[in-house]
């Protein structure tokens, strides 16, 4: 996903995910 086209909600979601224990690999698996 191109960061320039991520909407603010999704961007914030990804910023918060590491705080709740998600890794980069898990983020790719979710999307």
C-alpha atoms as a printed R data frame, in Angstrom:
   type eleno elety resid chain resno      x       y      z
1  ATOM     1    CA   UNK     A     1  0.000   0.000  0.000
2  ATOM     2    CA   UNK     A     2  1.362   3.395 -0.963
3  ATOM     3    CA   UNK     A     3  1.709   5.552  2.154
4  ATOM     4    CA   UNK     A     4  0.708   8.626  0.144
5  ATOM     5    CA   UNK     A     5 -2.702   7.076 -0.491
6  ATOM     6    CA   UNK     A     6 -3.441   5.790  3.020
7  ATOM     7    CA   UNK     A     7 -6.381   7.560  4.564
8  ATOM     8    CA   UNK     A     8 -5.813   9.201  7.986
9  ATOM     9    CA   UNK     A     9 -7.849   6.596  9.869
10 ATOM    10    CA   UNK     A    10 -5.886   3.683  8.422
11 ATOM    11    CA   UNK     A    11 -2.613   5.535  8.980
12 ATOM    12    CA   UNK     A    12 -3.531   6.120 12.631
13 ATOM    13    CA   UNK     A    13 -4.594   2.468 12.932
14 ATOM    14    CA   UNK     A    14 -1.175   1.279 11.758
15 ATOM    15    CA   UNK     A    15  0.546   3.760 14.071
16 ATOM    16    CA   UNK     A    16 -1.367   2.334 17.061
17 ATOM    17    CA   UNK     A    17 -0.997  -1.352 16.186
18 ATOM    18    CA   UNK     A    18  2.656  -1.691 17.372
19 ATOM    19    CA   UNK     A    19  1.544  -0.393 20.770
20 ATOM    20    CA   UNK     A    20 -0.899  -3.313 21.071
21 ATOM    21    CA   UNK     A    21  1.690  -5.898 20.058
22 ATOM    22    CA   UNK     A    22  1.381  -6.257 16.291
23 ATOM    23    CA   UNK     A    23  4.495  -6.765 14.176
24 ATOM    24    CA   UNK     A    24  5.042  -5.586 10.609
25 ATOM    25    CA   UNK     A    25  4.568  -9.159  9.357
26 ATOM    26    CA   UNK     A    26  1.232  -9.473 11.138
27 ATOM    27    CA   UNK     A    27  0.102  -6.177  9.612
28 ATOM    28    CA   UNK     A    28  0.851  -7.529  6.117
29 ATOM    29    CA   UNK     A    29 -1.111 -10.683  6.897
30 ATOM    30    CA   UNK     A    30 -4.138  -8.643  7.981
31 ATOM    31    CA   UNK     A    31 -4.097  -6.640  4.753
